[in-house]
Amino acid sequence: KKNMSDINKTWVTEFFFLGLSDDLQIQLFLFILFLIVYLVTLLGNLLLISLVLIDSQLHTSMYFFLCNLSLADLGFSTCIVPQVLAHMLSRRKVISFIGCAVQLLFCVILGGTECALLAVMSYDRYLAICDPMHYPIIMTSRLCGHLVLGCWISGILVALVHTTFTLRLPYQGDNRIAHFFCESPALLALASADTHSSKMAIFLMGSLFLLAPVSLILASYGSIIVTVIKMKTTSGRRKAFSTCGSHLLVVIIFYGSAIINYMRLKPSKEEAKVASVFYAVINPMLNPLIYSLRNKDVTKALRNIAKKRKCFIS
């Protein structure tokens, strides 16, 4: 028999975000910080995509993967940050149930795709450094296309599981999300039914889409480090270590913060918020800066376009 108190509870049609802070000064500081980060994210990723499309010298597998990573970063950041900025200026931080479902779906699609892309990119770097003779034969444009398509499909599949197991539960009564955007762990805390099976499904999916790529990345970079140590030239060794160090920093920030939220069954609310800021707000800004804009090929392409524009204007 159903309890009368459960029958009287209305189904949730909208959610209220509790946000990152109640303090107005902190909210203002965070608004300025998030706005700057978002603008840099837009500029960096759009610039990289434009350069890869325009400059034929960047039509390689590495930049093809980077272009897709930038697309995922742009989408991921845009799904979250503009809404967060609007809520920081508003007293009523509200989102409809359908809006929350759409945000959750697209965030997981883009986040899952990024997980897979970072693993594919590490494999690409492994082949380029550890097996340069066979690299052009193995990493063909056909294979690159299949790998990228696989990344996007895997992102869609993981999103369908996350969204289904999160939204299949009844939501009645409390509709205050202790977070700043719609994310599975924060939503499950409000469900009006047993969440164990949903949490286990998301945990198992997280194991597959977080731990498997991390294992591949660590194995790839482990082999790269061994190969780099064997290099005779110190300049080549220094360059390779610099590149690997930068890439590993991105991997640690993205996967480390995601693992805190999705692999721990009971992360604290504050831990979850901080972790989400890193992989949802900070990381999309860092990727173009660390992976590409520090790269000589990209800076050369940027200079070439600037020269062409100057010649065209004159």
DRENDO-1510 file (C-alpha; in Angstrom, 1 decimal, always signed):
<recs>
REC; n; res; u; v; w
REC; 1; LYS; +0.0; +0.0; +0.0 .
REC; 2; LYS; +1.1; +3.5; -0.8 .
REC; 3; ASN; +1.7; +5.9; +2.1 .
REC; 4; MET; -0.8; +8.8; +2.1 .
REC; 5; SER; +2.1; +11.3; +2.4 .
REC; 6; ASP; +3.6; +9.8; -0.9 .
REC; 7; ILE; +0.3; +10.1; -2.7 .
REC; 8; ASN; -0.1; +13.8; -1.7 .
REC; 9; LYS; +3.4; +14.7; -3.0 .
REC; 10; THR; +3.3; +16.4; -6.4 .
REC; 11; TRP; +5.6; +15.4; -9.2 .
REC; 12; VAL; +8.5; +17.8; -9.7 .
REC; 13; THR; +8.1; +20.0; -12.8 .
REC; 14; GLU; +11.1; +22.2; -12.2 .
REC; 15; PHE; +14.3; +22.2; -10.1 .
REC; 16; PHE; +16.0; +25.0; -8.1 .
REC; 17; PHE; +19.8; +25.1; -8.0 .
REC; 18; LEU; +21.4; +26.0; -4.7 .
REC; 19; GLY; +24.5; +27.0; -6.7 .
REC; 20; LEU; +28.1; +27.4; -5.6 .
REC; 21; SER; +27.6; +30.0; -2.9 .
REC; 22; ASP; +25.0; +32.1; -1.1 .
REC; 23; ASP; +27.4; +34.9; -0.5 .
REC; 24; LEU; +26.7; +37.8; -2.9 .
REC; 25; GLN; +30.4; +38.9; -3.0 .
REC; 26; ILE; +31.6; +35.4; -3.8 .
REC; 27; GLN; +28.8; +35.0; -6.4 .
REC; 28; LEU; +30.1; +38.3; -8.1 .
REC; 29; PHE; +33.7; +37.0; -8.0 .
REC; 30; LEU; +32.6; +33.7; -9.5 .
REC; 31; PHE; +30.5; +35.4; -12.2 .
REC; 32; ILE; +33.6; +37.4; -13.4 .
REC; 33; LEU; +35.8; +34.4; -13.2 .
REC; 34; PHE; +33.4; +32.1; -15.0 .
REC; 35; LEU; +32.7; +34.8; -17.7 .
REC; 36; ILE; +36.5; +35.2; -18.4 .
REC; 37; VAL; +37.0; +31.4; -18.4 .
REC; 38; TYR; +34.1; +30.9; -20.8 .
REC; 39; LEU; +35.2; +33.7; -23.2 .
REC; 40; VAL; +38.7; +32.2; -23.3 .
REC; 41; THR; +37.2; +28.8; -23.9 .
REC; 42; LEU; +35.2; +30.1; -26.8 .
REC; 43; LEU; +38.1; +32.0; -28.3 .
REC; 44; GLY; +40.6; +29.2; -27.9 .
REC; 45; ASN; +38.5; +26.4; -29.2 .
REC; 46; LEU; +37.0; +28.4; -32.1 .
REC; 47; LEU; +40.5; +29.6; -33.1 .
REC; 48; LEU; +41.8; +26.1; -33.1 .
REC; 49; ILE; +38.9; +24.7; -35.2 .
REC; 50; SER; +39.3; +27.6; -37.7 .
REC; 51; LEU; +43.0; +27.1; -38.0 .
REC; 52; VAL; +42.6; +23.3; -38.6 .
REC; 53; LEU; +40.0; +23.9; -41.3 .
REC; 54; ILE; +41.9; +26.7; -43.0 .
REC; 55; ASP; +45.6; +25.6; -42.9 .
REC; 56; SER; +46.3; +22.5; -45.0 .
REC; 57; GLN; +49.4; +21.7; -43.0 .
REC; 58; LEU; +47.2; +21.0; -40.0 .
REC; 59; HIS; +45.2; +18.4; -41.9 .
REC; 60; THR; +46.8; +15.5; -40.0 .
REC; 61; SER; +45.3; +12.9; -37.6 .
REC; 62; MET; +46.5; +14.7; -34.5 .
REC; 63; TYR; +44.7; +17.9; -35.4 .
REC; 64; PHE; +41.7; +16.1; -36.7 .
REC; 65; PHE; +41.3; +14.6; -33.2 .
REC; 66; LEU; +42.0; +18.0; -31.6 .
REC; 67; CYS; +39.4; +19.6; -33.7 .
REC; 68; ASN; +36.8; +17.1; -32.5 .
REC; 69; LEU; +38.0; +17.6; -28.9 .
REC; 70; SER; +37.5; +21.4; -29.3 .
REC; 71; LEU; +33.9; +20.8; -30.6 .
REC; 72; ALA; +33.2; +18.6; -27.6 .
REC; 73; ASP; +34.7; +21.2; -25.3 .
REC; 74; LEU; +32.7; +24.0; -26.9 .
REC; 75; GLY; +29.5; +22.1; -26.6 .
REC; 76; PHE; +30.2; +20.9; -23.0 .
REC; 77; SER; +31.0; +24.4; -21.8 .
REC; 78; THR; +28.1; +26.0; -23.6 .
REC; 79; CYS; +25.6; +23.5; -22.1 .
REC; 80; ILE; +26.6; +24.6; -18.6 .
REC; 81; VAL; +28.4; +28.0; -18.2 .
REC; 82; PRO; +25.9; +30.5; -19.8 .
REC; 83; GLN; +23.1; +29.1; -17.6 .
REC; 84; VAL; +25.3; +29.3; -14.5 .
REC; 85; LEU; +26.2; +32.9; -15.4 .
REC; 86; ALA; +22.5; +33.8; -15.8 .
REC; 87; HIS; +21.7; +32.1; -12.4 .
REC; 88; MET; +24.5; +34.1; -10.7 .
REC; 89; LEU; +22.7; +37.3; -11.6 .
REC; 90; SER; +19.3; +35.9; -10.6 .
REC; 91; ARG; +17.6; +35.2; -7.3 .
REC; 92; ARG; +15.5; +32.4; -8.8 .
REC; 93; LYS; +17.9; +29.7; -10.1 .
REC; 94; VAL; +15.3; +27.5; -11.7 .
REC; 95; ILE; +15.3; +25.0; -14.6 .
REC; 96; SER; +12.3; +23.0; -15.9 .
REC; 97; PHE; +12.3; +19.1; -15.6 .
REC; 98; ILE; +12.6; +18.8; -19.4 .
REC; 99; GLY; +15.3; +21.4; -19.5 .
REC; 100; CYS; +17.2; +19.5; -16.8 .
REC; 101; ALA; +16.8; +16.2; -18.7 .
REC; 102; VAL; +18.1; +17.8; -22.0 .
REC; 103; GLN; +21.1; +19.4; -20.2 .
REC; 104; LEU; +22.0; +16.1; -18.5 .
REC; 105; LEU; +21.8; +14.2; -21.8 .
REC; 106; PHE; +24.0; +16.6; -23.8 .
REC; 107; CYS; +26.5; +17.1; -21.0 .
REC; 108; VAL; +27.0; +13.3; -20.7 .
REC; 109; ILE; +27.2; +12.9; -24.5 .
REC; 110; LEU; +29.9; +15.6; -24.8 .
REC; 111; GLY; +31.7; +14.5; -21.6 .
REC; 112; GLY; +31.7; +10.8; -22.6 .
REC; 113; THR; +32.9; +11.7; -26.1 .
REC; 114; GLU; +35.8; +13.7; -24.6 .
REC; 115; CYS; +36.8; +10.7; -22.4 .
REC; 116; ALA; +37.1; +8.5; -25.5 .
REC; 117; LEU; +38.8; +11.2; -27.6 .
REC; 118; LEU; +41.5; +11.7; -25.0 .
REC; 119; ALA; +42.2; +8.0; -25.0 .
REC; 120; VAL; +42.3; +7.9; -28.9 .
REC; 121; MET; +44.7; +10.9; -28.9 .
REC; 122; SER; +47.1; +9.2; -26.4 .
REC; 123; TYR; +47.1; +6.2; -28.8 .
REC; 124; ASP; +47.8; +8.5; -31.7 .
REC; 125; ARG; +50.8; +10.0; -29.9 .
REC; 126; TYR; +52.0; +6.6; -28.9 .
REC; 127; LEU; +52.1; +5.4; -32.5 .
REC; 128; ALA; +53.7; +8.7; -33.7 .
REC; 129; ILE; +56.6; +8.6; -31.1 .
REC; 130; CYS; +57.1; +4.8; -30.5 .
REC; 131; ASP; +56.4; +3.5; -34.0 .
REC; 132; PRO; +57.0; +6.4; -36.5 .
REC; 133; MET; +57.8; +4.1; -39.4 .
REC; 134; HIS; +54.4; +2.4; -39.4 .
REC; 135; TYR; +52.4; +5.5; -38.2 .
REC; 136; PRO; +51.3; +6.7; -41.7 .
REC; 137; ILE; +50.3; +3.2; -42.7 .
REC; 138; ILE; +48.3; +2.5; -39.5 .
REC; 139; MET; +46.8; +6.0; -38.8 .
REC; 140; THR; +45.0; +6.5; -42.1 .
REC; 141; SER; +42.3; +9.0; -42.7 .
REC; 142; ARG; +39.8; +6.2; -42.8 .
REC; 143; LEU; +40.8; +4.8; -39.4 .
REC; 144; CYS; +40.8; +8.4; -37.9 .
REC; 145; GLY; +37.2; +8.8; -39.2 .
REC; 146; HIS; +36.2; +5.5; -37.7 .
REC; 147; LEU; +37.8; +6.3; -34.3 .
REC; 148; VAL; +36.2; +9.7; -34.1 .
REC; 149; LEU; +32.8; +8.3; -35.0 .
REC; 150; GLY; +33.3; +5.6; -32.4 .
REC; 151; CYS; +34.0; +8.3; -29.8 .
REC; 152; TRP; +30.8; +10.2; -30.5 .
REC; 153; ILE; +28.7; +7.0; -30.6 .
REC; 154; SER; +30.2; +5.9; -27.3 .
REC; 155; GLY; +29.3; +9.3; -25.8 .
REC; 156; ILE; +25.7; +8.9; -27.0 .
REC; 157; LEU; +25.5; +5.4; -25.5 .
REC; 158; VAL; +26.8; +6.3; -22.1 .
REC; 159; ALA; +24.5; +9.4; -22.1 .
REC; 160; LEU; +21.5; +7.2; -22.8 .
REC; 161; VAL; +22.3; +4.9; -19.9 .
REC; 162; HIS; +23.0; +7.8; -17.5 .
REC; 163; THR; +19.9; +9.7; -18.5 .
REC; 164; THR; +17.6; +6.6; -18.4 .
REC; 165; PHE; +18.8; +5.4; -15.0 .
REC; 166; THR; +18.6; +8.9; -13.5 .
REC; 167; LEU; +15.2; +10.0; -14.9 .
REC; 168; ARG; +13.3; +6.7; -14.7 .
REC; 169; LEU; +13.0; +7.3; -10.9 .
REC; 170; PRO; +10.1; +9.3; -9.4 .
REC; 171; TYR; +10.9; +12.9; -8.4 .
REC; 172; GLN; +8.4; +14.1; -5.8 .
REC; 173; GLY; +8.7; +16.7; -3.0 .
REC; 174; ASP; +12.1; +18.2; -2.7 .
REC; 175; ASN; +13.3; +19.9; -5.9 .
REC; 176; ARG; +16.4; +21.8; -4.6 .
REC; 177; ILE; +19.5; +20.5; -6.4 .
REC; 178; ALA; +22.7; +21.0; -4.3 .
REC; 179; HIS; +24.7; +21.8; -7.4 .
REC; 180; PHE; +25.0; +24.4; -10.2 .
REC; 181; PHE; +23.9; +22.3; -13.1 .
REC; 182; CYS; +21.9; +19.0; -13.8 .
REC; 183; GLU; +24.2; +16.1; -13.1 .
REC; 184; SER; +23.3; +12.5; -12.2 .
REC; 185; PRO; +24.7; +12.2; -8.7 .
REC; 186; ALA; +23.1; +15.5; -7.6 .
REC; 187; LEU; +19.7; +14.5; -9.1 .
REC; 188; LEU; +19.7; +11.0; -7.6 .
REC; 189; ALA; +19.9; +12.6; -4.2 .
REC; 190; LEU; +16.4; +14.0; -4.7 .
REC; 191; ALA; +14.7; +10.8; -6.1 .
REC; 192; SER; +11.7; +9.6; -4.2 .
REC; 193; ALA; +12.6; +5.9; -4.5 .
REC; 194; ASP; +15.5; +3.5; -3.9 .
REC; 195; THR; +18.5; +4.7; -6.0 .
REC; 196; HIS; +20.8; +1.7; -5.5 .
REC; 197; SER; +20.3; +0.1; -8.9 .
REC; 198; SER; +20.6; +3.5; -10.7 .
REC; 199; LYS; +23.8; +4.3; -8.8 .
REC; 200; MET; +25.3; +0.9; -9.6 .
REC; 201; ALA; +24.5; +1.3; -13.3 .
REC; 202; ILE; +26.1; +4.7; -13.4 .
REC; 203; PHE; +29.1; +3.4; -11.4 .
REC; 204; LEU; +29.6; +0.5; -13.8 .
REC; 205; MET; +29.3; +2.8; -16.8 .
REC; 206; GLY; +31.8; +5.1; -15.1 .
REC; 207; SER; +34.2; +2.2; -14.6 .
REC; 208; LEU; +34.0; +1.4; -18.3 .
REC; 209; PHE; +34.2; +5.0; -19.7 .
REC; 210; LEU; +36.6; +6.4; -17.1 .
REC; 211; LEU; +38.9; +3.7; -15.9 .
REC; 212; ALA; +39.4; +1.9; -19.3 .
REC; 213; PRO; +40.5; +5.1; -21.1 .
REC; 214; VAL; +42.7; +6.1; -18.2 .
REC; 215; SER; +44.4; +2.7; -18.4 .
REC; 216; LEU; +45.0; +3.1; -22.1 .
REC; 217; ILE; +46.4; +6.6; -21.6 .
REC; 218; LEU; +48.7; +5.6; -18.8 .
REC; 219; ALA; +50.0; +2.6; -20.9 .
REC; 220; SER; +50.5; +4.8; -23.9 .
REC; 221; TYR; +52.4; +7.5; -22.0 .
REC; 222; GLY; +54.4; +4.9; -20.2 .
REC; 223; SER; +55.7; +3.5; -23.5 .
REC; 224; ILE; +56.2; +7.1; -24.8 .
REC; 225; ILE; +58.4; +8.0; -21.7 .
REC; 226; VAL; +60.5; +4.8; -22.2 .
REC; 227; THR; +61.0; +5.7; -25.9 .
REC; 228; VAL; +61.9; +9.3; -25.0 .
REC; 229; ILE; +64.4; +8.3; -22.4 .
REC; 230; LYS; +66.2; +6.2; -25.1 .
REC; 231; MET; +66.4; +9.3; -27.4 .
REC; 232; LYS; +70.0; +10.5; -28.1 .
REC; 233; THR; +69.3; +14.2; -28.6 .
REC; 234; THR; +68.5; +16.2; -25.4 .
REC; 235; SER; +66.4; +18.7; -27.4 .
REC; 236; GLY; +64.1; +16.0; -28.7 .
REC; 237; ARG; +63.9; +14.5; -25.2 .
REC; 238; ARG; +63.0; +17.8; -23.7 .
REC; 239; LYS; +60.3; +18.6; -26.4 .
REC; 240; ALA; +58.7; +15.1; -25.9 .
REC; 241; PHE; +58.7; +15.4; -22.1 .
REC; 242; SER; +57.2; +18.9; -22.3 .
REC; 243; THR; +54.4; +17.7; -24.6 .
REC; 244; CYS; +53.7; +14.6; -22.6 .
REC; 245; GLY; +53.7; +16.6; -19.3 .
REC; 246; SER; +51.2; +19.1; -20.6 .
REC; 247; HIS; +48.9; +16.3; -22.0 .
REC; 248; LEU; +49.1; +14.4; -18.7 .
REC; 249; LEU; +48.1; +17.5; -16.8 .
REC; 250; VAL; +44.9; +17.7; -18.8 .
REC; 251; VAL; +44.2; +14.0; -18.3 .
REC; 252; ILE; +44.8; +14.3; -14.5 .
REC; 253; ILE; +42.5; +17.3; -14.2 .
REC; 254; PHE; +39.7; +15.9; -16.4 .
REC; 255; TYR; +39.7; +12.2; -15.3 .
REC; 256; GLY; +40.7; +12.9; -11.7 .
REC; 257; SER; +37.7; +15.3; -11.1 .
REC; 258; ALA; +35.3; +13.0; -13.0 .
REC; 259; ILE; +36.3; +10.0; -11.0 .
REC; 260; ILE; +35.6; +11.8; -7.8 .
REC; 261; ASN; +32.0; +12.4; -8.9 .
REC; 262; TYR; +31.2; +9.2; -10.7 .
REC; 263; MET; +33.4; +6.5; -9.2 .
REC; 264; ARG; +32.9; +7.4; -5.5 .
REC; 265; LEU; +29.4; +6.2; -4.4 .
REC; 266; LYS; +29.1; +9.0; -1.8 .
REC; 267; PRO; +31.2; +12.1; -2.6 .
REC; 268; SER; +30.3; +15.1; -0.4 .
REC; 269; LYS; +28.3; +17.9; -2.0 .
REC; 270; GLU; +31.2; +20.4; -1.8 .
REC; 271; GLU; +33.6; +17.9; -3.3 .
REC; 272; ALA; +31.2; +17.2; -6.1 .
REC; 273; LYS; +30.8; +20.9; -6.9 .
REC; 274; VAL; +34.6; +21.6; -6.9 .
REC; 275; ALA; +35.2; +18.5; -9.1 .
REC; 276; SER; +32.5; +19.6; -11.5 .
REC; 277; VAL; +34.0; +23.1; -11.8 .
REC; 278; PHE; +37.3; +21.5; -12.9 .
REC; 279; TYR; +36.0; +19.2; -15.6 .
REC; 280; ALA; +33.0; +21.2; -16.8 .
REC; 281; VAL; +34.4; +24.8; -16.6 .
REC; 282; ILE; +38.2; +24.9; -16.3 .
REC; 283; ASN; +39.2; +21.9; -18.5 .
REC; 284; PRO; +37.4; +23.1; -21.7 .
REC; 285; MET; +39.5; +26.3; -21.5 .
REC; 286; LEU; +42.8; +24.4; -20.8 .
REC; 287; ASN; +42.6; +21.9; -23.7 .
REC; 288; PRO; +43.2; +24.3; -26.6 .
REC; 289; LEU; +45.8; +26.2; -24.6 .
REC; 290; ILE; +47.8; +23.1; -23.5 .
REC; 291; TYR; +47.2; +20.7; -26.5 .
REC; 292; SER; +47.6; +23.1; -29.4 .
REC; 293; LEU; +48.1; +26.8; -29.0 .
REC; 294; ARG; +51.6; +26.0; -27.4 .
REC; 295; ASN; +52.4; +23.9; -30.5 .
REC; 296; LYS; +54.8; +25.3; -33.1 .
REC; 297; ASP; +52.6; +24.1; -36.0 .
REC; 298; VAL; +49.6; +26.0; -34.7 .
REC; 299; THR; +51.5; +29.2; -33.9 .
REC; 300; LYS; +53.1; +29.0; -37.4 .
REC; 301; ALA; +49.6; +28.6; -39.0 .
REC; 302; LEU; +48.4; +31.6; -36.9 .
REC; 303; ARG; +51.3; +33.7; -38.2 .
REC; 304; ASN; +50.7; +32.7; -41.8 .
REC; 305; ILE; +47.0; +33.7; -41.6 .
REC; 306; ALA; +47.9; +37.0; -39.9 .
REC; 307; LYS; +50.4; +37.7; -42.8 .
REC; 308; LYS; +47.9; +36.8; -45.4 .
REC; 309; ARG; +45.3; +39.1; -43.8 .
REC; 310; LYS; +47.8; +41.9; -43.6 .
REC; 311; CYS; +48.8; +41.5; -47.3 .
REC; 312; PHE; +45.1; +41.5; -48.2 .
REC; 313; ILE; +44.3; +44.7; -46.3 .
REC; 314; SER; +47.3; +46.5; -47.7 .
</recs>
